[in-house]
Each structure stands twice: as C-alpha cells, then as structure tokens.
C-alpha cells in the first residue's frame, strides 16, 4: 500500500481516492496527479489489499483496474458492490465496454491509456453527485 499524503498539507474534508492496480507505474502516476489536484490517495497492488483499505470506511471513490493477478478486478468489484455499495467505482482498463457486460453499478469506464483531463473531470463529476443510500 502506498500513501501519497504529505503530513500537514491535508485540506479540510479532503476526498479519499483508492487506486487498485497491479502496475506500480500507473499507481504512482495516478497518485501524483490526484494528490496534485488536492485528493488524499491510497493505493493497492491487488484486489485483496484494496478491499482491506476500502473496508476501513474512509474511501470516497475507487479507481479499479480489471486485469490483475490473483483476485481479478471483476471479483474485487463484486466484493466492493456487496460490502460498500455507496462507494463509486471507476473502471480503468484496456478492455472494451462489451467485455464489461454484467458489471452493474460501475460509475464510469475509462480506457487505457488514460486521458488525464477526462479522468479528473469524471472524478469531479462523480464526487459532486449526491451519495445514494447504501
């Protein structure tokens, strides 16, 4: 797990984003961009570690890769939906929309390679939505 927060720099009510991706360079790059935008960021290299972080209850949004060794992104998503249905999930994947059939409850799908302005706009839009009752 990585934490990208700088002690003493946390703005009040900072939104917490969890990145679950097995690619270290993607976790690092997304973390740096999101921290630069004022978000608190946690990161996990696999679904199991990500679910442990999400289980703590302080996550506002999850960025989830689908293709990971061990517990797949699909399996991780299914557990997140069951345990934390109120937390929005953005899928980041090279898979096409057709390959994601049956993943009800996904807040957004962004194709890799990521377009960062689109990612940031999508995160802002989703976090601005009212929270649905869980």
C-alpha positions as CSV (number, residue, x, y, z in Angstrom):
1,X,0.0,0.0,0.0
2,X,1.2,3.5,-0.8
3,X,0.0,6.7,0.8
4,X,0.7,9.9,-1.1
5,X,-0.4,12.3,1.6
6,X,2.1,14.9,2.9
7,X,1.6,15.4,6.6
8,X,0.4,18.9,7.4
9,X,-0.8,19.5,3.8
10,X,-4.3,17.9,4.1
11,X,-7.1,20.4,3.2
12,X,-10.2,20.1,5.3
13,X,-12.6,17.4,4.3
14,X,-10.2,16.0,1.7
15,X,-11.8,13.4,-0.6
16,X,-10.1,10.0,-0.4
17,X,-9.4,8.0,-3.6
18,X,-8.3,4.4,-3.6
19,X,-6.3,3.2,-6.6
20,X,-6.3,-0.6,-7.1
21,X,-3.9,-1.5,-10.0
22,X,-1.1,-4.1,-10.2
23,X,1.0,-1.7,-12.3
24,X,3.3,0.3,-9.9
25,X,3.9,3.0,-12.5
26,X,0.2,3.5,-13.0
27,X,-0.4,3.7,-9.2
28,X,2.4,6.1,-8.8
29,X,1.5,8.3,-11.8
30,X,-2.2,8.4,-10.8
31,X,-1.3,9.1,-7.2
32,X,0.9,12.0,-8.1
33,X,-1.7,13.6,-10.4
34,X,-4.6,13.1,-7.8
35,X,-2.5,14.5,-4.9
36,X,-1.6,17.5,-7.1
37,X,-5.4,18.0,-7.5
38,X,-5.9,18.0,-3.7
39,X,-7.1,14.5,-3.2
40,X,-5.9,12.1,-0.5
41,X,-4.8,8.9,-2.2
42,X,-4.2,5.3,-1.1
43,X,-3.1,2.6,-3.5
44,X,-3.1,-1.2,-3.5
45,X,-1.3,-3.6,-5.9
46,X,-4.1,-6.2,-5.8
47,X,-7.8,-6.7,-5.0
48,X,-7.2,-8.2,-1.6
49,X,-5.1,-5.3,-0.4
50,X,-7.6,-2.8,-1.9
51,X,-10.6,-4.4,-0.2
52,X,-8.8,-4.1,3.2
53,X,-8.3,-0.4,2.6
54,X,-11.9,0.0,1.4
55,X,-13.1,-1.9,4.4
56,X,-11.9,0.9,6.7
57,X,-14.8,3.1,5.6
58,X,-13.0,6.3,4.6
59,X,-12.9,5.9,0.8
60,X,-14.9,8.3,-1.4
61,X,-14.1,6.7,-4.7
62,X,-12.2,3.7,-6.2
63,X,-10.2,3.6,-9.4
64,X,-10.0,-0.1,-10.3
65,X,-8.1,-2.0,-12.9
66,X,-9.7,-5.2,-14.2
67,X,-6.7,-7.3,-15.3
68,X,-4.7,-8.2,-12.2
69,X,-3.1,-11.4,-11.0
70,X,-4.8,-13.2,-8.1
71,X,-8.2,-11.7,-7.4
72,X,-9.4,-10.1,-10.6
73,X,-10.8,-6.6,-10.9
74,X,-14.2,-8.1,-11.7
75,X,-14.1,-10.2,-8.4
76,X,-12.8,-7.1,-6.5
77,X,-15.7,-5.0,-7.9
78,X,-18.3,-7.6,-6.9
79,X,-17.0,-7.6,-3.3
80,X,-16.9,-3.8,-3.3
81,X,-20.5,-3.7,-4.5
82,X,-21.6,-6.1,-1.8
83,X,-19.6,-4.5,1.1
84,X,-19.5,-0.8,0.1
85,X,-22.4,-0.2,-2.4
86,X,-22.3,3.6,-1.7
87,X,-18.7,3.9,-2.9
88,X,-18.4,4.9,-6.6
89,X,-16.1,2.8,-8.7
90,X,-14.4,3.9,-11.9
91,X,-13.0,1.1,-14.0
92,X,-9.7,1.8,-15.7
93,X,-9.0,-0.9,-18.3
94,X,-7.8,-1.7,-21.8
95,X,-10.9,-3.9,-22.1
96,X,-13.8,-2.7,-24.3
97,X,-17.2,-1.9,-23.0
98,X,-18.6,-5.2,-24.5
99,X,-16.1,-7.2,-22.3
100,X,-17.6,-5.5,-19.2
101,X,-21.1,-6.8,-19.6
102,X,-22.7,-7.7,-16.3
103,X,-20.8,-5.1,-14.2
104,X,-23.9,-3.2,-13.0
105,X,-23.1,-0.3,-10.7
106,X,-19.9,0.9,-12.4
107,X,-19.8,4.7,-12.1
108,X,-17.6,5.1,-15.2
109,X,-15.3,3.2,-17.6
110,X,-12.1,4.9,-18.8
111,X,-10.0,3.2,-21.4
112,X,-6.2,2.8,-21.0
113,X,-4.1,4.6,-22.0
114,X,-5.8,7.2,-19.7
115,X,-6.6,10.7,-20.8
116,X,-5.9,12.6,-17.5
117,X,-8.2,15.6,-18.1
118,X,-11.1,13.2,-18.8
119,X,-10.2,11.2,-15.7
120,X,-10.1,14.3,-13.5
121,X,-13.4,15.6,-14.9
122,X,-15.0,12.3,-14.4
123,X,-13.8,12.1,-10.7
124,X,-15.1,15.6,-10.0
125,X,-18.4,14.9,-11.6
126,X,-18.9,11.6,-9.7
127,X,-17.8,13.1,-6.4
128,X,-20.2,16.0,-6.9
129,X,-23.2,13.6,-7.1
130,X,-25.3,13.0,-4.0
131,X,-24.5,9.8,-2.2
132,X,-27.1,7.1,-2.8
133,X,-28.3,5.4,0.3
134,X,-26.4,2.1,0.9
